[in-house]
Amino acid sequence: MNAPLSPPAADRAATTAEEAIRSRRSVRAFLPTPVEDATIARILELAARAPSGTNIQPWRVQVLRGEPLAVLTRELHALSLAGDPGTEEFAYYPRRWREPYLSRRRKVGWDLYGSLGIAKGDTERMRRQHARNFLFFDAPVGLIFTMDRDMERGSWLDYGMFLQNIMIAARGFGLDTCPQAAFNAYGAVIAKRLAIPETRMIVCGMALGYADAAAPENRFDTEREPLEGFVRFVDALA
């Protein structure tokens, strides 16, 4: 059974790398407390220390807060609630689900819905919860990540390390995040509103801010496979 997050993880900045990693989670309800631009800049500066093949640094970031954030999120939220599925530029998830991935996906989904009192089959409330992605879950900062279209798979690996650095660095400032692939579906709308050139594509979004510790959706932790389930120590070659 998932245990509630401990108060230290939820309420204060991480002081060690281990604490930052262990206390990082995907937060889906934020307080309106502003985040200073200098803090955002420091987090991104630290994240940019991520490795990349031949140091090409393929990441680009749009930082949204205030009125630009409010205008864009209202538009995307309305599209989602209206049932507009958008158009994905790339498949984030497997095209065919199989075990053990299907069970893991279902487990985290029902844990989230269960924390919110959303019953199985309540598709309307599920739809509205999904639409909250496009409000950045009310975070005061929304990050949109882009990358040049001519980059190859190696740059996607590099990008993942950059994104993880952001999430871990944020914990050092007492902030939380939620990485969001959902924004991929509305890449065309986002690109138009933010004047992003056609040579770049939307990778994902990320909410950044202070977690609302009272929100039920923030009070469950996701399970992880035990070490023996994904690690093999090789003592001899075949």
Rosetta constraint file for C-alpha pairs under 8 A:
AtomPair CA 2 CA 220 HARMONIC 5.83 0.50
AtomPair CA 2 CA 221 HARMONIC 5.65 0.50
AtomPair CA 2 CA 222 HARMONIC 6.96 0.50
AtomPair CA 2 CA 223 HARMONIC 7.22 0.50
AtomPair CA 3 CA 219 HARMONIC 7.92 0.50
AtomPair CA 3 CA 220 HARMONIC 6.16 0.50
AtomPair CA 3 CA 221 HARMONIC 6.43 0.50
AtomPair CA 4 CA 219 HARMONIC 4.97 0.50
AtomPair CA 4 CA 220 HARMONIC 5.16 0.50
AtomPair CA 4 CA 221 HARMONIC 6.62 0.50
AtomPair CA 5 CA 9 HARMONIC 6.69 0.50
AtomPair CA 5 CA 10 HARMONIC 6.65 0.50
AtomPair CA 5 CA 219 HARMONIC 5.85 0.50
AtomPair CA 5 CA 220 HARMONIC 6.58 0.50
AtomPair CA 5 CA 221 HARMONIC 6.64 0.50
AtomPair CA 6 CA 10 HARMONIC 6.49 0.50
AtomPair CA 7 CA 11 HARMONIC 5.69 0.50
AtomPair CA 8 CA 12 HARMONIC 5.67 0.50
AtomPair CA 9 CA 13 HARMONIC 7.65 0.50
AtomPair CA 9 CA 14 HARMONIC 7.33 0.50
AtomPair CA 9 CA 19 HARMONIC 7.85 0.50
AtomPair CA 9 CA 23 HARMONIC 5.19 0.50
AtomPair CA 10 CA 23 HARMONIC 7.44 0.50
AtomPair CA 10 CA 211 HARMONIC 7.23 0.50
AtomPair CA 10 CA 213 HARMONIC 6.51 0.50
AtomPair CA 11 CA 174 HARMONIC 7.15 0.50
AtomPair CA 11 CA 213 HARMONIC 7.57 0.50
AtomPair CA 12 CA 174 HARMONIC 5.18 0.50
AtomPair CA 13 CA 171 HARMONIC 5.64 0.50
AtomPair CA 13 CA 172 HARMONIC 5.02 0.50
AtomPair CA 13 CA 173 HARMONIC 5.27 0.50
AtomPair CA 13 CA 174 HARMONIC 3.60 0.50
AtomPair CA 13 CA 175 HARMONIC 7.14 0.50
AtomPair CA 14 CA 19 HARMONIC 5.49 0.50
AtomPair CA 14 CA 20 HARMONIC 4.98 0.50
AtomPair CA 14 CA 23 HARMONIC 7.60 0.50
AtomPair CA 14 CA 171 HARMONIC 5.50 0.50
AtomPair CA 14 CA 172 HARMONIC 4.77 0.50
AtomPair CA 14 CA 173 HARMONIC 7.34 0.50
AtomPair CA 14 CA 174 HARMONIC 6.61 0.50
AtomPair CA 15 CA 19 HARMONIC 6.64 0.50
AtomPair CA 15 CA 20 HARMONIC 7.14 0.50
AtomPair CA 15 CA 172 HARMONIC 6.28 0.50
AtomPair CA 16 CA 20 HARMONIC 6.19 0.50
AtomPair CA 16 CA 172 HARMONIC 8.00 0.50
AtomPair CA 17 CA 21 HARMONIC 6.22 0.50
AtomPair CA 17 CA 168 HARMONIC 7.88 0.50
AtomPair CA 18 CA 22 HARMONIC 6.05 0.50
AtomPair CA 19 CA 23 HARMONIC 5.84 0.50
AtomPair CA 20 CA 24 HARMONIC 6.06 0.50
AtomPair CA 20 CA 168 HARMONIC 5.58 0.50
AtomPair CA 20 CA 169 HARMONIC 7.61 0.50
AtomPair CA 20 CA 171 HARMONIC 5.43 0.50
AtomPair CA 20 CA 172 HARMONIC 6.52 0.50
AtomPair CA 21 CA 168 HARMONIC 6.05 0.50
AtomPair CA 23 CA 171 HARMONIC 7.51 0.50
AtomPair CA 24 CA 167 HARMONIC 6.95 0.50
AtomPair CA 24 CA 168 HARMONIC 6.69 0.50
AtomPair CA 24 CA 171 HARMONIC 6.78 0.50
AtomPair CA 24 CA 176 HARMONIC 7.06 0.50
AtomPair CA 24 CA 177 HARMONIC 7.85 0.50
AtomPair CA 25 CA 176 HARMONIC 7.47 0.50
AtomPair CA 25 CA 177 HARMONIC 7.23 0.50
AtomPair CA 25 CA 178 HARMONIC 7.32 0.50
AtomPair CA 25 CA 221 HARMONIC 7.59 0.50
AtomPair CA 26 CA 176 HARMONIC 7.67 0.50
AtomPair CA 26 CA 177 HARMONIC 5.95 0.50
AtomPair CA 26 CA 178 HARMONIC 4.35 0.50
AtomPair CA 26 CA 179 HARMONIC 6.90 0.50
AtomPair CA 27 CA 176 HARMONIC 6.57 0.50
AtomPair CA 27 CA 177 HARMONIC 5.85 0.50
AtomPair CA 27 CA 178 HARMONIC 5.30 0.50
AtomPair CA 27 CA 211 HARMONIC 6.45 0.50
AtomPair CA 27 CA 217 HARMONIC 7.77 0.50
AtomPair CA 27 CA 218 HARMONIC 5.83 0.50
AtomPair CA 28 CA 137 HARMONIC 5.39 0.50
AtomPair CA 28 CA 178 HARMONIC 6.84 0.50
AtomPair CA 28 CA 217 HARMONIC 6.39 0.50
AtomPair CA 28 CA 218 HARMONIC 6.38 0.50
AtomPair CA 29 CA 137 HARMONIC 5.22 0.50
AtomPair CA 29 CA 138 HARMONIC 6.53 0.50
AtomPair CA 29 CA 139 HARMONIC 7.30 0.50
AtomPair CA 29 CA 211 HARMONIC 6.25 0.50
AtomPair CA 29 CA 212 HARMONIC 5.65 0.50
AtomPair CA 29 CA 215 HARMONIC 6.34 0.50
AtomPair CA 29 CA 217 HARMONIC 7.14 0.50
AtomPair CA 29 CA 218 HARMONIC 6.82 0.50
AtomPair CA 30 CA 137 HARMONIC 6.36 0.50
AtomPair CA 30 CA 138 HARMONIC 5.68 0.50
AtomPair CA 30 CA 139 HARMONIC 4.99 0.50
AtomPair CA 30 CA 140 HARMONIC 7.82 0.50
AtomPair CA 30 CA 209 HARMONIC 6.30 0.50
AtomPair CA 30 CA 210 HARMONIC 5.62 0.50
AtomPair CA 30 CA 211 HARMONIC 4.51 0.50
AtomPair CA 30 CA 212 HARMONIC 4.79 0.50
AtomPair CA 31 CA 138 HARMONIC 7.29 0.50
AtomPair CA 31 CA 139 HARMONIC 6.65 0.50
AtomPair CA 31 CA 140 HARMONIC 7.76 0.50
AtomPair CA 31 CA 209 HARMONIC 7.19 0.50
AtomPair CA 31 CA 210 HARMONIC 5.61 0.50
AtomPair CA 31 CA 211 HARMONIC 5.95 0.50
AtomPair CA 31 CA 212 HARMONIC 5.19 0.50
AtomPair CA 32 CA 138 HARMONIC 7.10 0.50
AtomPair CA 32 CA 139 HARMONIC 6.52 0.50
AtomPair CA 32 CA 140 HARMONIC 5.81 0.50
AtomPair CA 32 CA 210 HARMONIC 7.81 0.50
AtomPair CA 33 CA 140 HARMONIC 6.89 0.50
AtomPair CA 33 CA 209 HARMONIC 7.43 0.50
AtomPair CA 33 CA 210 HARMONIC 6.77 0.50
AtomPair CA 34 CA 140 HARMONIC 5.81 0.50
AtomPair CA 34 CA 141 HARMONIC 7.99 0.50
AtomPair CA 34 CA 209 HARMONIC 7.47 0.50
AtomPair CA 35 CA 39 HARMONIC 6.83 0.50
AtomPair CA 35 CA 40 HARMONIC 7.12 0.50
AtomPair CA 35 CA 140 HARMONIC 6.99 0.50
AtomPair CA 35 CA 141 HARMONIC 7.32 0.50
AtomPair CA 35 CA 209 HARMONIC 6.55 0.50
AtomPair CA 36 CA 40 HARMONIC 6.55 0.50
AtomPair CA 37 CA 41 HARMONIC 6.08 0.50
AtomPair CA 38 CA 42 HARMONIC 6.12 0.50
AtomPair CA 39 CA 43 HARMONIC 6.24 0.50
AtomPair CA 39 CA 173 HARMONIC 7.82 0.50
AtomPair CA 40 CA 44 HARMONIC 6.31 0.50
AtomPair CA 41 CA 45 HARMONIC 5.99 0.50
AtomPair CA 42 CA 46 HARMONIC 6.18 0.50
AtomPair CA 43 CA 47 HARMONIC 6.13 0.50
AtomPair CA 43 CA 166 HARMONIC 6.13 0.50
AtomPair CA 43 CA 169 HARMONIC 5.73 0.50
AtomPair CA 43 CA 170 HARMONIC 6.21 0.50
AtomPair CA 44 CA 48 HARMONIC 6.13 0.50
AtomPair CA 44 CA 166 HARMONIC 6.32 0.50
AtomPair CA 45 CA 49 HARMONIC 7.26 0.50
AtomPair CA 46 CA 165 HARMONIC 7.36 0.50
AtomPair CA 46 CA 166 HARMONIC 7.54 0.50
AtomPair CA 46 CA 169 HARMONIC 6.96 0.50
AtomPair CA 47 CA 162 HARMONIC 5.55 0.50
AtomPair CA 47 CA 163 HARMONIC 7.30 0.50
AtomPair CA 47 CA 164 HARMONIC 7.87 0.50
AtomPair CA 47 CA 165 HARMONIC 4.62 0.50
AtomPair CA 47 CA 166 HARMONIC 5.06 0.50
AtomPair CA 47 CA 169 HARMONIC 7.00 0.50
AtomPair CA 48 CA 57 HARMONIC 7.72 0.50
AtomPair CA 48 CA 162 HARMONIC 6.28 0.50
AtomPair CA 48 CA 165 HARMONIC 7.82 0.50
AtomPair CA 49 CA 162 HARMONIC 7.74 0.50
AtomPair CA 50 CA 158 HARMONIC 7.43 0.50
AtomPair CA 50 CA 161 HARMONIC 5.93 0.50
AtomPair CA 50 CA 162 HARMONIC 5.18 0.50
AtomPair CA 50 CA 165 HARMONIC 6.84 0.50
AtomPair CA 51 CA 55 HARMONIC 6.77 0.50
AtomPair CA 51 CA 57 HARMONIC 7.79 0.50
AtomPair CA 51 CA 158 HARMONIC 6.47 0.50
AtomPair CA 51 CA 161 HARMONIC 7.25 0.50
AtomPair CA 51 CA 162 HARMONIC 7.78 0.50
AtomPair CA 52 CA 56 HARMONIC 6.02 0.50
AtomPair CA 52 CA 57 HARMONIC 5.70 0.50
AtomPair CA 52 CA 58 HARMONIC 7.79 0.50
AtomPair CA 52 CA 155 HARMONIC 7.10 0.50
AtomPair CA 52 CA 158 HARMONIC 4.96 0.50
AtomPair CA 52 CA 159 HARMONIC 7.97 0.50
AtomPair CA 53 CA 57 HARMONIC 7.88 0.50
AtomPair CA 53 CA 154 HARMONIC 7.14 0.50
AtomPair CA 53 CA 155 HARMONIC 7.35 0.50
AtomPair CA 53 CA 158 HARMONIC 7.24 0.50
AtomPair CA 57 CA 158 HARMONIC 7.66 0.50
AtomPair CA 58 CA 147 HARMONIC 6.04 0.50
AtomPair CA 58 CA 148 HARMONIC 7.23 0.50
AtomPair CA 58 CA 151 HARMONIC 7.71 0.50
AtomPair CA 58 CA 155 HARMONIC 6.31 0.50
AtomPair CA 58 CA 158 HARMONIC 7.60 0.50
AtomPair CA 58 CA 159 HARMONIC 6.99 0.50
AtomPair CA 59 CA 145 HARMONIC 7.01 0.50
AtomPair CA 59 CA 146 HARMONIC 6.43 0.50
AtomPair CA 59 CA 147 HARMONIC 5.66 0.50
AtomPair CA 59 CA 159 HARMONIC 6.34 0.50
AtomPair CA 59 CA 162 HARMONIC 7.72 0.50
AtomPair CA 60 CA 145 HARMONIC 5.76 0.50
AtomPair CA 60 CA 146 HARMONIC 5.19 0.50
AtomPair CA 60 CA 147 HARMONIC 6.08 0.50
AtomPair CA 61 CA 143 HARMONIC 6.63 0.50
AtomPair CA 61 CA 144 HARMONIC 5.77 0.50
AtomPair CA 61 CA 145 HARMONIC 4.74 0.50
AtomPair CA 61 CA 146 HARMONIC 6.38 0.50
AtomPair CA 62 CA 143 HARMONIC 5.70 0.50
AtomPair CA 62 CA 144 HARMONIC 5.02 0.50
AtomPair CA 62 CA 145 HARMONIC 6.40 0.50
AtomPair CA 63 CA 141 HARMONIC 7.07 0.50
AtomPair CA 63 CA 142 HARMONIC 6.15 0.50
AtomPair CA 63 CA 143 HARMONIC 4.91 0.50
AtomPair CA 63 CA 144 HARMONIC 6.69 0.50
AtomPair CA 64 CA 68 HARMONIC 6.17 0.50
AtomPair CA 64 CA 69 HARMONIC 4.97 0.50
AtomPair CA 64 CA 141 HARMONIC 5.73 0.50
AtomPair CA 64 CA 142 HARMONIC 5.02 0.50
AtomPair CA 64 CA 143 HARMONIC 6.14 0.50
AtomPair CA 64 CA 144 HARMONIC 7.92 0.50
AtomPair CA 65 CA 69 HARMONIC 4.78 0.50
AtomPair CA 65 CA 70 HARMONIC 7.50 0.50
AtomPair CA 65 CA 140 HARMONIC 5.97 0.50
AtomPair CA 65 CA 141 HARMONIC 4.98 0.50
AtomPair CA 65 CA 142 HARMONIC 6.50 0.50
AtomPair CA 66 CA 70 HARMONIC 6.33 0.50
AtomPair CA 66 CA 140 HARMONIC 7.43 0.50
AtomPair CA 67 CA 71 HARMONIC 6.06 0.50
AtomPair CA 68 CA 72 HARMONIC 6.21 0.50
AtomPair CA 69 CA 73 HARMONIC 6.03 0.50
AtomPair CA 69 CA 141 HARMONIC 7.49 0.50
AtomPair CA 69 CA 142 HARMONIC 6.81 0.50
AtomPair CA 70 CA 74 HARMONIC 6.07 0.50
AtomPair CA 71 CA 75 HARMONIC 6.48 0.50
AtomPair CA 72 CA 76 HARMONIC 6.29 0.50
AtomPair CA 72 CA 190 HARMONIC 7.66 0.50
AtomPair CA 72 CA 193 HARMONIC 7.43 0.50
AtomPair CA 73 CA 77 HARMONIC 5.78 0.50
AtomPair CA 73 CA 134 HARMONIC 5.59 0.50
AtomPair CA 73 CA 135 HARMONIC 4.97 0.50
AtomPair CA 73 CA 136 HARMONIC 7.49 0.50
AtomPair CA 74 CA 78 HARMONIC 6.08 0.50
AtomPair CA 74 CA 134 HARMONIC 7.93 0.50
AtomPair CA 74 CA 135 HARMONIC 7.11 0.50
AtomPair CA 75 CA 79 HARMONIC 6.33 0.50
AtomPair CA 76 CA 80 HARMONIC 6.26 0.50
AtomPair CA 76 CA 134 HARMONIC 5.70 0.50
AtomPair CA 76 CA 135 HARMONIC 7.80 0.50
AtomPair CA 76 CA 186 HARMONIC 7.47 0.50
AtomPair CA 77 CA 81 HARMONIC 6.21 0.50
AtomPair CA 77 CA 131 HARMONIC 5.75 0.50
AtomPair CA 77 CA 132 HARMONIC 6.96 0.50
AtomPair CA 77 CA 133 HARMONIC 7.93 0.50
AtomPair CA 77 CA 134 HARMONIC 5.12 0.50
AtomPair CA 77 CA 135 HARMONIC 6.33 0.50
AtomPair CA 78 CA 82 HARMONIC 6.03 0.50
AtomPair CA 79 CA 83 HARMONIC 6.53 0.50
AtomPair CA 79 CA 84 HARMONIC 5.38 0.50
AtomPair CA 79 CA 85 HARMONIC 7.96 0.50
AtomPair CA 80 CA 84 HARMONIC 5.52 0.50
AtomPair CA 80 CA 85 HARMONIC 6.74 0.50
AtomPair CA 80 CA 131 HARMONIC 5.55 0.50
AtomPair CA 80 CA 134 HARMONIC 7.84 0.50
AtomPair CA 81 CA 127 HARMONIC 7.39 0.50
AtomPair CA 81 CA 128 HARMONIC 6.79 0.50
AtomPair CA 81 CA 131 HARMONIC 6.28 0.50
AtomPair CA 85 CA 185 HARMONIC 6.92 0.50
AtomPair CA 86 CA 185 HARMONIC 4.80 0.50
AtomPair CA 86 CA 186 HARMONIC 5.29 0.50
AtomPair CA 87 CA 184 HARMONIC 7.77 0.50
AtomPair CA 87 CA 185 HARMONIC 4.80 0.50
AtomPair CA 87 CA 186 HARMONIC 6.42 0.50
AtomPair CA 87 CA 187 HARMONIC 7.64 0.50
AtomPair CA 88 CA 184 HARMONIC 5.64 0.50
AtomPair CA 88 CA 185 HARMONIC 4.33 0.50
AtomPair CA 88 CA 186 HARMONIC 7.31 0.50
AtomPair CA 88 CA 187 HARMONIC 7.52 0.50
AtomPair CA 89 CA 184 HARMONIC 6.74 0.50
AtomPair CA 89 CA 185 HARMONIC 7.15 0.50
AtomPair CA 89 CA 187 HARMONIC 7.61 0.50
AtomPair CA 90 CA 184 HARMONIC 7.81 0.50
AtomPair CA 91 CA 95 HARMONIC 7.44 0.50
AtomPair CA 92 CA 181 HARMONIC 7.31 0.50
AtomPair CA 97 CA 101 HARMONIC 6.78 0.50
AtomPair CA 97 CA 102 HARMONIC 5.57 0.50
AtomPair CA 98 CA 102 HARMONIC 5.32 0.50
AtomPair CA 99 CA 103 HARMONIC 6.33 0.50
AtomPair CA 100 CA 104 HARMONIC 6.50 0.50
AtomPair CA 101 CA 105 HARMONIC 6.14 0.50
AtomPair CA 102 CA 106 HARMONIC 6.22 0.50
AtomPair CA 103 CA 107 HARMONIC 6.02 0.50
AtomPair CA 104 CA 108 HARMONIC 6.39 0.50
AtomPair CA 105 CA 109 HARMONIC 6.22 0.50
AtomPair CA 106 CA 110 HARMONIC 6.11 0.50
AtomPair CA 107 CA 111 HARMONIC 6.06 0.50
AtomPair CA 108 CA 112 HARMONIC 6.14 0.50
AtomPair CA 108 CA 222 HARMONIC 6.63 0.50
AtomPair CA 109 CA 113 HARMONIC 6.23 0.50
AtomPair CA 110 CA 114 HARMONIC 5.62 0.50
AtomPair CA 111 CA 115 HARMONIC 6.16 0.50
AtomPair CA 111 CA 220 HARMONIC 7.50 0.50
AtomPair CA 112 CA 116 HARMONIC 6.64 0.50
AtomPair CA 112 CA 217 HARMONIC 6.10 0.50
AtomPair CA 112 CA 220 HARMONIC 7.70 0.50
AtomPair CA 113 CA 117 HARMONIC 6.16 0.50
AtomPair CA 113 CA 118 HARMONIC 4.89 0.50
AtomPair CA 113 CA 119 HARMONIC 7.05 0.50
AtomPair CA 113 CA 126 HARMONIC 7.51 0.50
AtomPair CA 114 CA 118 HARMONIC 5.66 0.50
AtomPair CA 114 CA 119 HARMONIC 6.86 0.50
AtomPair CA 115 CA 216 HARMONIC 5.65 0.50
AtomPair CA 115 CA 217 HARMONIC 5.51 0.50
AtomPair CA 115 CA 219 HARMONIC 7.73 0.50
AtomPair CA 115 CA 220 HARMONIC 7.44 0.50
AtomPair CA 116 CA 216 HARMONIC 6.27 0.50
AtomPair CA 116 CA 217 HARMONIC 6.15 0.50
AtomPair CA 118 CA 122 HARMONIC 6.49 0.50
AtomPair CA 118 CA 125 HARMONIC 6.64 0.50
AtomPair CA 118 CA 126 HARMONIC 7.16 0.50
AtomPair CA 122 CA 126 HARMONIC 6.40 0.50
AtomPair CA 123 CA 127 HARMONIC 5.97 0.50
AtomPair CA 124 CA 128 HARMONIC 6.32 0.50
AtomPair CA 125 CA 129 HARMONIC 6.09 0.50
AtomPair CA 126 CA 130 HARMONIC 6.19 0.50
AtomPair CA 127 CA 131 HARMONIC 6.24 0.50
AtomPair CA 128 CA 132 HARMONIC 6.60 0.50
AtomPair CA 129 CA 133 HARMONIC 7.59 0.50
AtomPair CA 131 CA 135 HARMONIC 7.51 0.50
AtomPair CA 132 CA 136 HARMONIC 6.67 0.50
AtomPair CA 132 CA 137 HARMONIC 5.44 0.50
AtomPair CA 133 CA 137 HARMONIC 5.76 0.50
AtomPair CA 133 CA 180 HARMONIC 7.18 0.50
AtomPair CA 133 CA 182 HARMONIC 6.95 0.50
AtomPair CA 134 CA 182 HARMONIC 7.82 0.50
AtomPair CA 134 CA 183 HARMONIC 7.16 0.50
AtomPair CA 135 CA 139 HARMONIC 7.64 0.50
AtomPair CA 136 CA 141 HARMONIC 7.86 0.50
AtomPair CA 136 CA 142 HARMONIC 6.19 0.50
AtomPair CA 136 CA 206 HARMONIC 7.20 0.50
AtomPair CA 136 CA 207 HARMONIC 5.08 0.50
AtomPair CA 137 CA 207 HARMONIC 7.10 0.50
AtomPair CA 139 CA 207 HARMONIC 5.77 0.50
AtomPair CA 139 CA 208 HARMONIC 5.90 0.50
AtomPair CA 139 CA 209 HARMONIC 5.40 0.50
AtomPair CA 139 CA 210 HARMONIC 7.56 0.50
AtomPair CA 140 CA 207 HARMONIC 7.97 0.50
AtomPair CA 140 CA 208 HARMONIC 6.92 0.50
AtomPair CA 140 CA 209 HARMONIC 5.97 0.50
AtomPair CA 141 CA 207 HARMONIC 6.11 0.50
AtomPair CA 141 CA 208 HARMONIC 5.17 0.50
AtomPair CA 141 CA 209 HARMONIC 6.30 0.50
AtomPair CA 142 CA 205 HARMONIC 7.07 0.50
AtomPair CA 142 CA 206 HARMONIC 5.90 0.50
AtomPair CA 142 CA 207 HARMONIC 4.90 0.50
AtomPair CA 142 CA 208 HARMONIC 6.20 0.50
AtomPair CA 143 CA 205 HARMONIC 5.42 0.50
AtomPair CA 143 CA 206 HARMONIC 5.00 0.50
AtomPair CA 143 CA 207 HARMONIC 6.37 0.50
AtomPair CA 143 CA 208 HARMONIC 7.48 0.50
AtomPair CA 144 CA 202 HARMONIC 7.31 0.50
AtomPair CA 144 CA 203 HARMONIC 7.75 0.50
AtomPair CA 144 CA 204 HARMONIC 6.18 0.50
AtomPair CA 144 CA 205 HARMONIC 4.45 0.50
AtomPair CA 144 CA 206 HARMONIC 6.58 0.50
AtomPair CA 145 CA 202 HARMONIC 5.98 0.50
AtomPair CA 145 CA 203 HARMONIC 5.42 0.50
AtomPair CA 145 CA 204 HARMONIC 5.53 0.50
AtomPair CA 145 CA 205 HARMONIC 5.99 0.50
AtomPair CA 146 CA 200 HARMONIC 6.12 0.50
AtomPair CA 146 CA 201 HARMONIC 5.31 0.50
AtomPair CA 146 CA 202 HARMONIC 4.49 0.50
AtomPair CA 146 CA 203 HARMONIC 5.16 0.50
AtomPair CA 146 CA 204 HARMONIC 7.41 0.50
AtomPair CA 147 CA 151 HARMONIC 7.45 0.50
AtomPair CA 147 CA 200 HARMONIC 5.24 0.50
AtomPair CA 147 CA 201 HARMONIC 5.53 0.50
AtomPair CA 147 CA 202 HARMONIC 6.76 0.50
AtomPair CA 147 CA 203 HARMONIC 6.69 0.50
AtomPair CA 148 CA 199 HARMONIC 5.78 0.50
AtomPair CA 148 CA 200 HARMONIC 4.18 0.50
AtomPair CA 148 CA 201 HARMONIC 6.28 0.50
AtomPair CA 149 CA 199 HARMONIC 5.75 0.50
AtomPair CA 149 CA 200 HARMONIC 5.21 0.50
AtomPair CA 149 CA 201 HARMONIC 5.94 0.50
AtomPair CA 150 CA 199 HARMONIC 7.97 0.50
AtomPair CA 151 CA 155 HARMONIC 6.09 0.50
AtomPair CA 152 CA 156 HARMONIC 7.10 0.50
AtomPair CA 153 CA 157 HARMONIC 6.66 0.50
AtomPair CA 154 CA 158 HARMONIC 6.36 0.50
AtomPair CA 155 CA 159 HARMONIC 5.99 0.50
AtomPair CA 156 CA 160 HARMONIC 6.32 0.50
AtomPair CA 157 CA 161 HARMONIC 6.73 0.50
AtomPair CA 158 CA 162 HARMONIC 6.48 0.50
AtomPair CA 159 CA 163 HARMONIC 6.21 0.50
AtomPair CA 160 CA 164 HARMONIC 6.18 0.50
AtomPair CA 161 CA 165 HARMONIC 6.18 0.50
AtomPair CA 162 CA 166 HARMONIC 6.50 0.50
AtomPair CA 163 CA 167 HARMONIC 6.53 0.50
AtomPair CA 164 CA 168 HARMONIC 6.19 0.50
AtomPair CA 165 CA 169 HARMONIC 5.84 0.50
AtomPair CA 166 CA 170 HARMONIC 5.98 0.50
AtomPair CA 167 CA 171 HARMONIC 6.70 0.50
AtomPair CA 167 CA 176 HARMONIC 7.14 0.50
AtomPair CA 167 CA 177 HARMONIC 6.09 0.50
AtomPair CA 168 CA 172 HARMONIC 6.97 0.50
AtomPair CA 169 CA 173 HARMONIC 7.07 0.50
AtomPair CA 170 CA 174 HARMONIC 6.55 0.50
AtomPair CA 170 CA 175 HARMONIC 4.99 0.50
AtomPair CA 170 CA 176 HARMONIC 6.12 0.50
AtomPair CA 170 CA 177 HARMONIC 7.43 0.50
AtomPair CA 171 CA 175 HARMONIC 5.09 0.50
AtomPair CA 171 CA 176 HARMONIC 6.06 0.50
AtomPair CA 174 CA 210 HARMONIC 7.26 0.50
AtomPair CA 175 CA 208 HARMONIC 6.96 0.50
AtomPair CA 175 CA 209 HARMONIC 5.38 0.50
AtomPair CA 175 CA 210 HARMONIC 5.04 0.50
AtomPair CA 175 CA 211 HARMONIC 7.14 0.50
AtomPair CA 176 CA 208 HARMONIC 5.87 0.50
AtomPair CA 176 CA 209 HARMONIC 5.58 0.50
AtomPair CA 176 CA 210 HARMONIC 5.74 0.50
AtomPair CA 176 CA 211 HARMONIC 5.95 0.50
AtomPair CA 177 CA 206 HARMONIC 6.57 0.50
AtomPair CA 177 CA 207 HARMONIC 5.20 0.50
AtomPair CA 177 CA 208 HARMONIC 4.60 0.50
AtomPair CA 177 CA 209 HARMONIC 6.57 0.50
AtomPair CA 178 CA 206 HARMONIC 5.39 0.50
AtomPair CA 178 CA 207 HARMONIC 5.06 0.50
AtomPair CA 178 CA 208 HARMONIC 6.93 0.50
AtomPair CA 179 CA 204 HARMONIC 7.29 0.50
AtomPair CA 179 CA 205 HARMONIC 6.09 0.50
AtomPair CA 179 CA 206 HARMONIC 4.35 0.50
AtomPair CA 179 CA 207 HARMONIC 6.62 0.50
AtomPair CA 180 CA 204 HARMONIC 5.76 0.50
AtomPair CA 180 CA 205 HARMONIC 4.96 0.50
AtomPair CA 180 CA 206 HARMONIC 5.42 0.50
AtomPair CA 180 CA 207 HARMONIC 7.68 0.50
AtomPair CA 181 CA 203 HARMONIC 7.44 0.50
AtomPair CA 181 CA 204 HARMONIC 4.78 0.50
AtomPair CA 181 CA 205 HARMONIC 6.40 0.50
AtomPair CA 182 CA 204 HARMONIC 7.08 0.50
AtomPair CA 182 CA 205 HARMONIC 7.61 0.50
AtomPair CA 183 CA 187 HARMONIC 6.55 0.50
AtomPair CA 183 CA 202 HARMONIC 7.71 0.50
AtomPair CA 183 CA 204 HARMONIC 5.66 0.50
AtomPair CA 183 CA 205 HARMONIC 5.86 0.50
AtomPair CA 184 CA 202 HARMONIC 5.97 0.50
AtomPair CA 184 CA 203 HARMONIC 6.41 0.50
AtomPair CA 184 CA 204 HARMONIC 5.79 0.50
AtomPair CA 186 CA 190 HARMONIC 6.24 0.50
AtomPair CA 187 CA 191 HARMONIC 5.93 0.50
AtomPair CA 187 CA 201 HARMONIC 7.24 0.50
AtomPair CA 187 CA 202 HARMONIC 5.60 0.50
AtomPair CA 188 CA 192 HARMONIC 6.24 0.50
AtomPair CA 189 CA 193 HARMONIC 6.28 0.50
AtomPair CA 190 CA 194 HARMONIC 6.00 0.50
AtomPair CA 190 CA 196 HARMONIC 7.92 0.50
AtomPair CA 191 CA 195 HARMONIC 5.62 0.50
AtomPair CA 191 CA 196 HARMONIC 4.65 0.50
AtomPair CA 191 CA 197 HARMONIC 7.12 0.50
AtomPair CA 191 CA 198 HARMONIC 7.88 0.50
AtomPair CA 191 CA 202 HARMONIC 7.68 0.50
AtomPair CA 192 CA 196 HARMONIC 6.53 0.50
AtomPair CA 196 CA 200 HARMONIC 6.88 0.50
AtomPair CA 211 CA 218 HARMONIC 7.74 0.50
AtomPair CA 212 CA 218 HARMONIC 7.35 0.50
AtomPair CA 213 CA 218 HARMONIC 6.48 0.50
AtomPair CA 213 CA 219 HARMONIC 7.30 0.50
AtomPair CA 214 CA 218 HARMONIC 7.61 0.50
AtomPair CA 214 CA 219 HARMONIC 7.88 0.50
AtomPair CA 215 CA 219 HARMONIC 7.00 0.50
AtomPair CA 216 CA 220 HARMONIC 7.72 0.50
AtomPair CA 225 CA 229 HARMONIC 6.06 0.50
AtomPair CA 225 CA 230 HARMONIC 7.31 0.50
AtomPair CA 226 CA 230 HARMONIC 7.40 0.50
AtomPair CA 227 CA 231 HARMONIC 5.79 0.50
AtomPair CA 228 CA 232 HARMONIC 7.11 0.50
